[in-house]
Amino acid sequence: MGLTVGTWNVGLLQVGPARRPLFQFAPHVDARSAVQAELILQAGFDVLAIQECFGAGRRTRLGDELAGHLGVAATSPASRLRPLDAGLLVASRLESRAPSLAPLGER
């Protein structure tokens, strides 16, 4: 029995209101966002690093949708200097006492 670890780039960058975005990194952000959890769960990872999941609301929603299988999650916080945040989410089925993300070298 092995451990499966993966990365997943969701490309969910959208600037501006959902109905009339000023910029989208890739088309159909809302439609793609709606199916990400299903696709991720089908892949069956034990630990998954997700990138380009911009916006705390999208990360929270994705984390909630993954919680049944990947119940431990840590996300990148937004800041005043970086309102789009880093767009990172790490989810795992393995237990952790205090999951968090930090740049390398700061721990």
Backbone as JSON Lines, residues from 0, in Angstrom:
{"i":0,"aa":"M","n":[0.86,-1.18,0.0],"ca":[0.0,0.0,0.0],"c":[0.89,1.23,0.0]}
{"i":1,"aa":"G","n":[0.7,2.11,-0.96],"ca":[1.54,3.29,-1.08],"c":[0.82,4.57,-0.73]}
{"i":2,"aa":"L","n":[1.56,5.61,-0.79],"ca":[1.04,6.95,-0.53],"c":[1.05,7.71,-1.86]}
{"i":3,"aa":"T","n":[-0.08,8.27,-2.24],"ca":[-0.14,9.03,-3.49],"c":[-0.13,10.52,-3.18]}
{"i":4,"aa":"V","n":[0.84,11.21,-3.76],"ca":[1.0,12.65,-3.58],"c":[0.96,13.29,-4.96]}
{"i":5,"aa":"G","n":[0.23,14.39,-5.09],"ca":[0.13,15.02,-6.4],"c":[0.01,16.53,-6.31]}
{"i":6,"aa":"T","n":[0.13,17.16,-7.47],"ca":[-0.12,18.6,-7.6],"c":[-1.24,18.78,-8.61]}
{"i":7,"aa":"W","n":[-1.99,19.85,-8.46],"ca":[-3.14,20.11,-9.32],"c":[-3.21,21.61,-9.57]}
{"i":8,"aa":"N","n":[-3.14,22.02,-10.81],"ca":[-3.24,23.43,-11.16],"c":[-4.65,23.67,-11.65]}
{"i":9,"aa":"V","n":[-5.44,24.43,-10.87],"ca":[-6.84,24.67,-11.24],"c":[-7.03,25.91,-12.09]}
{"i":10,"aa":"G","n":[-6.04,26.81,-12.15],"ca":[-6.11,27.99,-13.02],"c":[-7.34,28.85,-12.78]}
{"i":11,"aa":"L","n":[-7.67,29.09,-11.53],"ca":[-8.89,29.84,-11.2],"c":[-8.56,31.28,-10.81]}
{"i":12,"aa":"L","n":[-8.09,32.04,-11.77],"ca":[-7.83,33.46,-11.53],"c":[-8.84,34.27,-12.32]}
{"i":13,"aa":"Q","n":[-9.6,35.05,-11.58],"ca":[-10.6,35.91,-12.19],"c":[-10.61,37.23,-11.43]}
{"i":14,"aa":"V","n":[-10.43,38.33,-12.13],"ca":[-10.43,39.64,-11.51],"c":[-11.66,40.39,-11.99]}
{"i":15,"aa":"G","n":[-12.4,40.93,-11.03],"ca":[-13.63,41.64,-11.36],"c":[-14.85,40.8,-10.99]}
{"i":16,"aa":"P","n":[-16.03,41.37,-11.11],"ca":[-17.25,40.64,-10.72],"c":[-17.45,39.39,-11.58]}
{"i":17,"aa":"A","n":[-18.06,38.36,-11.01],"ca":[-18.24,37.08,-11.69],"c":[-19.01,37.21,-13.0]}
{"i":18,"aa":"R","n":[-20.0,38.09,-13.05],"ca":[-20.79,38.2,-14.27],"c":[-20.06,38.93,-15.39]}
{"i":19,"aa":"R","n":[-19.15,39.83,-15.04],"ca":[-18.39,40.58,-16.05],"c":[-16.94,40.72,-15.59]}
{"i":20,"aa":"P","n":[-16.19,39.63,-15.61],"ca":[-14.81,39.72,-15.15],"c":[-13.97,40.61,-16.06]}
{"i":21,"aa":"L","n":[-13.06,41.36,-15.45],"ca":[-12.15,42.21,-16.2],"c":[-11.02,41.38,-16.8]}
{"i":22,"aa":"F","n":[-10.64,40.32,-16.11],"ca":[-9.55,39.46,-16.57],"c":[-9.78,38.05,-16.05]}
{"i":23,"aa":"Q","n":[-9.56,37.07,-16.9],"ca":[-9.55,35.67,-16.49],"c":[-8.29,35.03,-17.06]}
{"i":24,"aa":"F","n":[-7.57,34.33,-16.22],"ca":[-6.35,33.65,-16.66],"c":[-6.68,32.6,-17.71]}
{"i":25,"aa":"A","n":[-7.77,31.89,-17.51],"ca":[-8.26,30.88,-18.45],"c":[-9.77,31.06,-18.52]}
{"i":26,"aa":"P","n":[-10.4,30.67,-19.63],"ca":[-11.84,30.87,-19.76],"c":[-12.66,29.95,-18.85]}
{"i":27,"aa":"H","n":[-13.9,30.34,-18.64],"ca":[-14.89,29.51,-17.94],"c":[-14.48,29.19,-16.49]}
{"i":28,"aa":"V","n":[-13.99,30.18,-15.77],"ca":[-13.52,29.97,-14.4],"c":[-14.62,29.38,-13.52]}
{"i":29,"aa":"D","n":[-15.81,29.94,-13.55],"ca":[-16.87,29.44,-12.68],"c":[-17.26,28.0,-13.02]}
{"i":30,"aa":"A","n":[-17.38,27.69,-14.3],"ca":[-17.75,26.34,-14.71],"c":[-16.67,25.33,-14.32]}
{"i":31,"aa":"R","n":[-15.41,25.7,-14.5],"ca":[-14.31,24.79,-14.13],"c":[-14.22,24.65,-12.62]}
{"i":32,"aa":"S","n":[-14.48,25.73,-11.9],"ca":[-14.44,25.68,-10.45],"c":[-15.47,24.7,-9.9]}
{"i":33,"aa":"A","n":[-16.62,24.63,-10.55],"ca":[-17.71,23.77,-10.07],"c":[-17.39,22.28,-10.15]}
{"i":34,"aa":"V","n":[-16.47,21.86,-11.0],"ca":[-16.19,20.43,-11.17],"c":[-14.83,20.0,-10.61]}
{"i":35,"aa":"Q","n":[-14.04,20.93,-10.08],"ca":[-12.69,20.59,-9.61],"c":[-12.7,19.52,-8.53]}
{"i":36,"aa":"A","n":[-13.55,19.65,-7.53],"ca":[-13.55,18.69,-6.42],"c":[-13.85,17.28,-6.92]}
{"i":37,"aa":"E","n":[-14.82,17.16,-7.79],"ca":[-15.18,15.84,-8.34],"c":[-13.99,15.21,-9.07]}
{"i":38,"aa":"L","n":[-13.31,15.99,-9.9],"ca":[-12.15,15.48,-10.64],"c":[-11.01,15.1,-9.69]}
{"i":39,"aa":"I","n":[-10.76,15.93,-8.69],"ca":[-9.7,15.67,-7.73],"c":[-9.99,14.38,-6.96]}
{"i":40,"aa":"L","n":[-11.22,14.22,-6.51],"ca":[-11.57,13.02,-5.74],"c":[-11.46,11.76,-6.59]}
{"i":41,"aa":"Q","n":[-11.77,11.85,-7.87],"ca":[-11.63,10.69,-8.76],"c":[-10.17,10.27,-8.88]}
{"i":42,"aa":"A","n":[-9.24,11.21,-8.76],"ca":[-7.82,10.9,-8.88],"c":[-7.31,10.12,-7.68]}
{"i":43,"aa":"G","n":[-7.94,10.24,-6.52],"ca":[-7.62,9.43,-5.35],"c":[-6.32,9.74,-4.64]}
{"i":44,"aa":"F","n":[-5.9,10.99,-4.6],"ca":[-4.66,11.35,-3.91],"c":[-4.82,11.24,-2.39]}
{"i":45,"aa":"D","n":[-3.69,10.96,-1.72],"ca":[-3.65,10.99,-0.26],"c":[-3.24,12.38,0.22]}
{"i":46,"aa":"V","n":[-2.35,13.02,-0.52],"ca":[-1.88,14.38,-0.23],"c":[-1.87,15.12,-1.56]}
{"i":47,"aa":"L","n":[-2.42,16.33,-1.56],"ca":[-2.51,17.07,-2.81],"c":[-2.18,18.54,-2.59]}
{"i":48,"aa":"A","n":[-1.28,19.06,-3.42],"ca":[-0.95,20.49,-3.41],"c":[-1.67,21.11,-4.6]}
{"i":49,"aa":"I","n":[-2.55,22.07,-4.33],"ca":[-3.35,22.72,-5.36],"c":[-2.82,24.13,-5.54]}
{"i":50,"aa":"Q","n":[-2.62,24.52,-6.79],"ca":[-2.13,25.87,-7.07],"c":[-3.1,26.61,-7.98]}
{"i":51,"aa":"E","n":[-2.98,27.92,-7.97],"ca":[-3.81,28.84,-8.75],"c":[-5.3,28.72,-8.42]}
{"i":52,"aa":"C","n":[-5.58,28.51,-7.15],"ca":[-6.97,28.55,-6.65],"c":[-7.1,29.88,-5.91]}
{"i":53,"aa":"F","n":[-7.25,30.95,-6.69],"ca":[-7.24,32.3,-6.14],"c":[-8.58,32.65,-5.5]}
{"i":54,"aa":"G","n":[-8.5,33.38,-4.4],"ca":[-9.68,33.84,-3.68],"c":[-10.02,32.93,-2.51]}
{"i":55,"aa":"A","n":[-10.11,33.51,-1.33],"ca":[-10.39,32.72,-0.13],"c":[-11.7,31.96,-0.26]}
{"i":56,"aa":"G","n":[-12.71,32.57,-0.87],"ca":[-14.0,31.9,-1.02],"c":[-13.9,30.64,-1.87]}
{"i":57,"aa":"R","n":[-13.16,30.71,-2.97],"ca":[-12.99,29.52,-3.82],"c":[-12.23,28.43,-3.08]}
{"i":58,"aa":"R","n":[-11.15,28.8,-2.36],"ca":[-10.39,27.79,-1.61],"c":[-11.23,27.18,-0.51]}
{"i":59,"aa":"T","n":[-12.0,28.0,0.2],"ca":[-12.85,27.47,1.26],"c":[-13.87,26.49,0.69]}
{"i":60,"aa":"R","n":[-14.5,26.88,-0.4],"ca":[-15.5,26.02,-1.04],"c":[-14.87,24.7,-1.51]}
{"i":61,"aa":"L","n":[-13.7,24.78,-2.15],"ca":[-13.03,23.58,-2.61],"c":[-12.62,22.71,-1.43]}
{"i":62,"aa":"G","n":[-12.08,23.32,-0.39],"ca":[-11.71,22.57,0.82],"c":[-12.9,21.86,1.44]}
{"i":63,"aa":"D","n":[-14.04,22.54,1.49],"ca":[-15.26,21.93,2.04],"c":[-15.71,20.75,1.19]}
{"i":64,"aa":"E","n":[-15.6,20.9,-0.13],"ca":[-16.02,19.82,-1.03],"c":[-15.09,18.62,-0.97]}
{"i":65,"aa":"L","n":[-13.83,18.84,-0.62],"ca":[-12.86,17.75,-0.51],"c":[-12.8,17.13,0.88]}
{"i":66,"aa":"A","n":[-13.44,17.76,1.85],"ca":[-13.29,17.39,3.26],"c":[-13.63,15.94,3.57]}
{"i":67,"aa":"G","n":[-14.53,15.32,2.82],"ca":[-14.88,13.93,3.08],"c":[-13.72,12.97,2.88]}
{"i":68,"aa":"H","n":[-12.81,13.28,1.97],"ca":[-11.66,12.41,1.7],"c":[-10.34,13.07,2.14]}
{"i":69,"aa":"L","n":[-10.19,14.34,1.84],"ca":[-8.97,15.08,2.19],"c":[-9.32,16.08,3.27]}
{"i":70,"aa":"G","n":[-9.49,15.6,4.48],"ca":[-10.06,16.4,5.56],"c":[-9.15,17.41,6.22]}
{"i":71,"aa":"V","n":[-7.84,17.32,5.99],"ca":[-6.9,18.26,6.59],"c":[-6.44,19.2,5.5]}
{"i":72,"aa":"A","n":[-6.59,20.5,5.72],"ca":[-6.21,21.46,4.69],"c":[-5.52,22.67,5.29]}
{"i":73,"aa":"A","n":[-4.63,23.26,4.49],"ca":[-3.98,24.52,4.85],"c":[-3.99,25.38,3.59]}
{"i":74,"aa":"T","n":[-4.2,26.68,3.77],"ca":[-4.26,27.58,2.62],"c":[-3.32,28.76,2.81]}
{"i":75,"aa":"S","n":[-3.07,29.44,1.71],"ca":[-2.24,30.63,1.75],"c":[-3.11,31.84,2.07]}
{"i":76,"aa":"P","n":[-2.73,32.62,3.07],"ca":[-3.54,33.78,3.42],"c":[-3.32,34.96,2.48]}
{"i":77,"aa":"A","n":[-4.33,35.8,2.39],"ca":[-4.2,37.05,1.63],"c":[-3.57,38.11,2.55]}
{"i":78,"aa":"S","n":[-3.05,39.15,1.96],"ca":[-2.53,40.25,2.76],"c":[-2.87,41.55,2.04]}
{"i":79,"aa":"R","n":[-2.69,42.66,2.71],"ca":[-2.97,43.96,2.07],"c":[-2.07,44.2,0.88]}
{"i":80,"aa":"L","n":[-0.83,43.74,0.96],"ca":[0.11,43.94,-0.12],"c":[-0.11,42.97,-1.28]}
{"i":81,"aa":"R","n":[-0.79,41.88,-0.98],"ca":[-1.04,40.85,-1.99],"c":[-2.48,40.37,-1.88]}
{"i":82,"aa":"P","n":[-3.44,41.17,-2.32],"ca":[-4.85,40.83,-2.12],"c":[-5.3,39.56,-2.85]}
{"i":83,"aa":"L","n":[-4.59,39.16,-3.89],"ca":[-4.96,37.92,-4.58],"c":[-4.38,36.69,-3.89]}
{"i":84,"aa":"D","n":[-3.56,36.85,-2.92],"ca":[-2.88,35.79,-2.19],"c":[-2.05,34.94,-3.12]}
{"i":85,"aa":"A","n":[-1.54,33.83,-2.65],"ca":[-0.69,32.97,-3.48],"c":[-1.49,31.91,-4.21]}
{"i":86,"aa":"G","n":[-2.76,31.74,-3.86],"ca":[-3.61,30.77,-4.55],"c":[-3.27,29.32,-4.24]}
{"i":87,"aa":"L","n":[-2.76,29.05,-3.05],"ca":[-2.32,27.71,-2.7],"c":[-3.24,27.04,-1.68]}
{"i":88,"aa":"L","n":[-3.42,25.74,-1.86],"ca":[-4.18,24.91,-0.92],"c":[-3.49,23.57,-0.88]}
{"i":89,"aa":"V","n":[-3.19,23.07,0.31],"ca":[-2.66,21.72,0.47],"c":[-3.7,20.94,1.26]}
{"i":90,"aa":"A","n":[-4.09,19.79,0.73],"ca":[-5.1,18.97,1.38],"c":[-4.55,17.56,1.56]}
{"i":91,"aa":"S","n":[-4.95,16.91,2.65],"ca":[-4.43,15.59,2.95],"c":[-5.46,14.75,3.69]}
{"i":92,"aa":"R","n":[-5.39,13.46,3.5],"ca":[-6.23,12.56,4.3],"c":[-5.49,12.17,5.58]}
{"i":93,"aa":"L","n":[-4.22,12.53,5.69],"ca":[-3.4,12.21,6.86],"c":[-3.61,13.27,7.93]}
{"i":94,"aa":"E","n":[-3.63,12.85,9.16],"ca":[-3.85,13.79,10.26],"c":[-2.66,14.71,10.47]}
{"i":95,"aa":"S","n":[-2.95,15.92,10.93],"ca":[-1.93,16.9,11.25],"c":[-2.43,17.73,12.42]}
{"i":96,"aa":"R","n":[-1.56,18.05,13.35],"ca":[-1.99,18.81,14.52],"c":[-2.3,20.26,14.21]}
{"i":97,"aa":"A","n":[-1.5,20.9,13.36],"ca":[-1.71,22.32,13.05],"c":[-1.26,22.58,11.62]}
{"i":98,"aa":"P","n":[-2.08,22.23,10.65],"ca":[-1.66,22.43,9.26],"c":[-1.54,23.92,8.92]}
{"i":99,"aa":"S","n":[-0.47,24.27,8.22],"ca":[-0.28,25.65,7.78],"c":[0.7,25.67,6.61]}
{"i":100,"aa":"L","n":[0.69,26.75,5.88],"ca":[1.64,26.95,4.79],"c":[2.58,28.08,5.17]}
{"i":101,"aa":"A","n":[3.85,27.91,4.87],"ca":[4.84,28.95,5.12],"c":[5.9,28.86,4.04]}
{"i":102,"aa":"P","n":[6.45,30.0,3.63],"ca":[7.55,29.95,2.65],"c":[8.71,29.15,3.2]}
{"i":103,"aa":"L","n":[9.42,28.46,2.32],"ca":[10.57,27.68,2.75],"c":[11.56,28.57,3.48]}
{"i":104,"aa":"G","n":[12.13,28.05,4.56],"ca":[13.11,28.79,5.32],"c":[12.53,29.6,6.47]}
{"i":105,"aa":"E","n":[11.19,29.65,6.59],"ca":[10.59,30.44,7.68],"c":[10.13,29.59,8.84]}
{"i":106,"aa":"R","n":[10.35,28.33,8.8],"ca":[9.87,27.46,9.89],"c":[10.9,27.23,10.93]}
